[in-house]
Amino acid sequence: METKKYSSYAQIDRELEILKIEKQINYQKLVLSVQKTKESLEPHNIINGFLGSYKTILSNSYMKIIQAAIPYLIGWFMNKKRGH
């Protein structure tokens, strides 16, 4: 790392303030990351994550089954109305 040269104490103070703020930002990012990790490891979030991945698969399967069954149900209902 290159050694910085400062021409005044004001520049040093400014650099220290910037480093202090960067440190606070990184600390808050770490705290947020730990909180998100804790939340993701809670039982209801694990179950929701597991079910969420299968939700799209199941919903697509149900739609295909319903779409295939509707014509048969309409035909059955029409035949029942006619008395067959």
N, C-alpha and C positions, 0 to 999 in steps of 0.2 A: 504494500500500500504506500502510496506517495505521501510524503510529509507535507502538510499544508503550512503555508507561511501567511501569517496575519500581520497587517500593518497597524491594527488598533485593537484595543480591548473590546470595542463595540462589535467588531467582527467575530471575536472569540465568543462573546456573550450570545450573539445571534446564532452561531453554530451550535453552542451548547443548548440553546432553547429549541432549535430544530431537532437535535438529537433527543432531547427530553420528550418532545411531542411524538417523535417516531417511536420511542420506547413505550409511551403510553398507548399508542395505536396498536403496536404489536402485542402488548399485554392484553388489550381488550379483544383483539382477534383470537388470542389463545383462550381467554375466558369463554368467548362465544363458541369456539370449537369444542371445548370441554362440555359446555351446556348441551350443544347439539348431540354430542356423542352420548351423554347421559340419557337424553330424551329418546334417542334411537334405540337404546338398550332396554327401555321400559317394555314390559310384557305386551301391553296393548299395541304399541308401535311395531313390535316385532311381528305380531299376528297380523296387523293391518298391512304391513309390508309384504308378508308372505301371501296373504289373500289377494292383495292388490295385483300381484304379478299374474295370478290365475284368473282374476276378474275378467279381463278382456278375452281370454280364451273361452271361459265359460259363457260369457254373454254372447259371443259369436256363435257358439254351439247351440245355445238356446234359440237364437234367432233363426238359424238354419232349420232346426227341428220344427219351430212354429211355422216357418214359411212352407215347409214340406207338408205339414199337417193341415193347414188351412183349407186347401182344395178338397181334401177328403172329408173334413168336417162340414164344409158347405154342401158337398154332394150327399152326405149322410142326412143332413138336416132337410135338404130339398126332397129326398126320397121319403123321409118320415112324414113330411107335410102332405105328400101325394098319397100316402097310405101304402107304400110298397114295403 
